[in-house]
Amino acid sequence: MSDTPANIDILIVEDEPKLALVIADFLRASGYVPRWVANGLDVEKAVAEHMPQLIILDLMLPGRDGRDICRDLRRQGDVPIIMVTAQVEEVDRLLGLEIGADDYVCKPFSPLELVARVKTILRRTRIHAHPEDGPLQLDEARLQASYKGITLDFTAIEFRLLVTLAGMPGRVFSRNALMDRLYTDGRIVEDRTIDSHVKKIRRKFEAIAPGEDIVQSVYGVGFKLVL
């Protein structure tokens, strides 16, 4: 599995605009797709719309406390969370991890260090999602895929869609979230375009694994990959 990001959305929840901009610039330079919200009350909507694959979450926020947000996010799923705070007391550090954060950084911090932690966490979660001996193998560097040892032929956009779904098996991605990842050039496409790509992917899986519903629809929401 390549370490190169594949349209990976990262949500920055930070009420300091200058810091958020610096973090976004460093993430973008590393190939990620950063999005930013400044108010704790906006996090739920941002997560629902864009389905980030990692969240950088400030502890002290207007509108809603980062601890409460972290607890709610963890109850809803397993998206990786890096908590950021200016409070350096050990009790706060432990609390951050106990409520479900995957990592914890204290201000001031090096943006390069933060990006390194992002890469480490995403690499760990992607390896977990794609074990070397798992049935689905995706080589992002070569755009090659195989299922149970059988090579599958996907178009570039079908492959990117599959990589996105496989990055978090079992997680439901909305059509809008998938379009954000597939069409990063700003073009306008209909949301049902995703349905067409999914249909083609299913046909290719069905040809080699009849009866296995690998890419599933969730009515009124979107799609998920089940292995």
C-alpha positions as CSV (number, residue, x, y, z in Angstrom):
1,M,0.0,0.0,0.0
2,S,1.4,3.4,-1.0
3,D,1.9,6.1,1.7
4,T,0.8,8.7,-0.8
5,P,-2.5,10.4,0.3
6,A,-5.4,9.8,-2.0
7,N,-7.7,12.8,-1.6
8,I,-7.8,12.3,2.1
9,D,-10.0,14.9,3.8
10,I,-8.8,16.3,7.1
11,L,-11.1,18.5,9.2
12,I,-9.4,21.2,11.2
13,V,-11.5,22.4,14.2
14,E,-9.6,25.5,15.4
15,D,-10.9,29.0,16.5
16,E,-7.5,30.7,15.8
17,P,-7.6,31.6,12.1
18,K,-3.9,32.1,11.7
19,L,-3.1,28.8,13.2
20,A,-5.8,27.0,11.2
21,L,-4.4,28.5,8.0
22,V,-0.8,27.4,8.8
23,I,-2.0,23.8,9.6
24,A,-4.1,23.8,6.4
25,D,-1.1,25.0,4.3
26,F,1.2,22.3,5.7
27,L,-1.4,19.6,5.2
28,R,-2.1,20.7,1.7
29,A,1.6,20.7,0.9
30,S,1.7,17.1,2.0
31,G,-1.1,16.2,-0.4
32,Y,-4.1,16.2,1.9
33,V,-7.4,18.0,1.5
34,P,-7.9,20.3,4.6
35,R,-11.2,21.8,5.6
36,W,-11.7,24.2,8.5
37,V,-14.4,25.1,11.0
38,A,-13.9,27.5,13.9
39,N,-17.0,26.9,16.0
40,G,-17.7,23.7,17.9
41,L,-21.3,23.9,16.9
42,D,-20.3,23.5,13.2
43,V,-18.4,20.2,13.6
44,E,-21.4,17.8,13.3
45,K,-22.5,19.3,10.1
46,A,-19.0,19.4,8.6
47,V,-18.4,15.7,9.5
48,A,-21.8,14.7,8.0
49,E,-21.1,16.6,4.8
50,H,-17.5,15.7,4.1
51,M,-16.8,12.5,6.1
52,P,-13.2,13.4,7.0
53,Q,-10.7,10.6,7.5
54,L,-9.0,12.4,10.3
55,I,-9.9,15.4,12.6
56,I,-7.6,17.8,14.3
57,L,-9.7,19.0,17.2
58,D,-8.9,22.0,19.5
59,L,-9.8,21.5,23.1
60,M,-11.1,25.0,23.8
61,L,-13.7,26.1,21.3
62,P,-16.5,28.6,21.1
63,G,-20.0,27.1,21.0
64,R,-19.0,23.6,22.2
65,D,-16.1,22.1,24.2
66,G,-13.7,19.8,22.3
67,R,-14.1,17.1,25.0
68,D,-17.8,16.8,24.3
69,I,-17.2,16.8,20.6
70,C,-14.6,14.1,20.9
71,R,-16.9,11.9,23.0
72,D,-19.8,12.3,20.5
73,L,-17.5,11.5,17.5
74,R,-16.2,8.4,19.2
75,R,-19.7,7.1,19.9
76,Q,-20.6,7.6,16.3
77,G,-17.5,6.0,14.7
78,D,-13.8,5.5,14.7
79,V,-12.5,8.4,12.7
80,P,-9.0,9.3,14.1
81,I,-8.8,12.4,16.3
82,I,-5.8,14.5,17.2
83,M,-6.6,16.8,20.1
84,V,-4.8,20.2,20.3
85,T,-4.7,22.4,23.4
86,A,-2.7,25.0,25.2
87,Q,-3.3,23.2,28.5
88,V,-0.2,21.2,29.3
89,E,-1.3,19.6,32.6
90,E,-0.9,15.9,32.7
91,V,-4.5,15.3,33.8
92,D,-5.7,17.1,30.6
93,R,-3.4,15.0,28.5
94,L,-4.7,11.8,30.0
95,L,-8.3,13.0,29.8
96,G,-7.9,13.7,26.1
97,L,-6.8,10.2,25.4
98,E,-9.4,8.7,27.7
99,I,-12.3,10.3,25.9
100,G,-11.2,8.7,22.6
101,A,-8.5,10.8,21.1
102,D,-5.9,9.0,19.1
103,D,-3.1,11.5,19.9
104,Y,-2.6,14.8,21.7
105,V,-0.4,17.8,20.9
106,C,0.2,20.9,23.0
107,K,0.5,24.5,21.8
108,P,2.8,25.8,20.6
109,F,3.8,22.9,18.3
110,S,5.6,22.5,15.1
111,P,3.3,22.1,12.0
112,L,5.8,19.6,10.6
113,E,5.5,17.5,13.8
114,L,1.7,17.7,13.5
115,V,1.8,16.5,9.9
116,A,4.1,13.7,10.8
117,R,1.6,12.6,13.5
118,V,-1.2,12.8,10.9
119,K,0.8,10.6,8.5
120,T,1.6,8.0,11.3
121,I,-2.1,7.7,12.4
122,L,-3.4,7.5,8.9
123,R,-0.8,4.9,7.9
124,R,-1.7,2.9,11.0
125,T,-5.5,3.0,10.3
126,R,-5.0,2.3,6.6
127,I,-2.8,-0.7,7.3
128,H,-5.5,-1.9,9.7
129,A,-8.1,-1.4,7.0
130,H,-6.0,-3.2,4.4
131,P,-4.1,-6.0,6.1
132,E,-1.4,-7.5,3.9
133,D,-3.2,-10.8,4.0
134,G,-6.7,-9.3,3.5
135,P,-8.9,-10.3,0.5
136,L,-8.8,-6.8,-1.0
137,Q,-5.4,-5.4,-2.0
138,L,-5.0,-1.9,-3.4
139,D,-1.8,-0.6,-4.8
140,E,-2.4,3.2,-5.1
141,A,1.0,3.9,-6.7
142,R,0.2,1.6,-9.6
143,L,-3.6,1.9,-9.6
144,Q,-3.9,-1.9,-9.3
145,A,-6.4,-3.9,-7.3
146,S,-7.0,-7.5,-6.6
147,Y,-9.6,-9.4,-4.6
148,K,-8.8,-12.9,-3.3
149,G,-5.8,-12.9,-5.6
150,I,-7.7,-12.1,-8.7
151,T,-6.8,-8.9,-10.5
152,L,-9.6,-6.4,-11.0
153,D,-9.5,-3.7,-13.8
154,F,-10.9,-0.4,-12.6
155,T,-10.8,3.0,-14.3
156,A,-8.9,5.7,-12.4
157,I,-12.0,7.2,-10.9
158,E,-13.5,3.9,-9.9
159,F,-10.2,3.0,-8.2
160,R,-10.2,6.3,-6.3
161,L,-13.8,5.6,-5.2
162,L,-12.8,2.2,-4.0
163,V,-9.8,3.5,-2.1
164,T,-12.0,6.0,-0.3
165,L,-14.5,3.3,0.7
166,A,-11.8,0.9,1.7
167,G,-10.0,3.4,3.8
168,M,-12.7,3.0,6.4
169,P,-14.5,-0.3,5.9
170,G,-18.0,-0.3,7.2
171,R,-18.2,3.5,7.3
172,V,-21.1,5.0,5.3
173,F,-20.0,7.7,2.9
174,S,-22.6,10.1,1.5
175,R,-22.7,10.9,-2.2
176,N,-21.5,14.4,-1.5
177,A,-18.5,13.2,0.5
178,L,-17.5,10.8,-2.3
179,M,-17.9,13.5,-5.0
180,D,-15.7,15.8,-2.9
181,R,-13.0,13.2,-3.0
182,L,-13.4,12.2,-6.7
183,Y,-13.9,15.5,-8.3
184,T,-11.3,17.9,-6.8
185,D,-11.1,20.2,-9.8
186,G,-14.4,22.0,-9.0
187,R,-16.4,20.5,-11.9
188,I,-20.1,20.2,-11.4
189,V,-21.5,16.7,-11.5
190,E,-24.8,15.1,-10.5
191,D,-24.8,13.1,-7.3
192,R,-26.2,10.1,-9.2
193,T,-22.9,9.9,-11.0
194,I,-21.6,8.2,-7.9
195,D,-24.3,5.5,-8.3
196,S,-23.1,4.8,-11.8
197,H,-19.5,4.3,-10.7
198,V,-20.7,2.1,-7.8
199,K,-22.8,0.0,-10.2
200,K,-19.7,-0.6,-12.4
201,I,-17.6,-1.5,-9.4
202,R,-20.2,-4.0,-8.2
203,R,-20.3,-5.7,-11.6
204,K,-16.6,-6.2,-11.6
205,F,-16.7,-7.8,-8.1
206,E,-19.7,-9.8,-9.0
207,A,-17.8,-11.3,-12.0
208,I,-15.2,-12.9,-9.7
209,A,-17.1,-13.2,-6.5
210,P,-20.8,-14.0,-7.2
211,G,-23.2,-13.4,-4.3
212,E,-20.8,-11.3,-2.3
213,D,-22.2,-7.8,-1.6
214,I,-19.0,-5.9,-1.1
215,V,-20.1,-2.4,-1.9
216,Q,-23.4,-1.9,-0.2
217,S,-26.0,0.9,-0.4
218,V,-27.4,2.5,2.7
219,Y,-30.8,3.9,1.8
220,G,-31.0,7.6,1.8
221,V,-27.4,8.0,3.0
222,G,-24.8,6.6,0.6
223,F,-22.4,3.6,0.3
224,K,-20.1,1.5,2.4
225,L,-17.6,-1.3,1.8
226,V,-18.0,-4.5,3.7
227,L,-15.3,-7.2,3.7
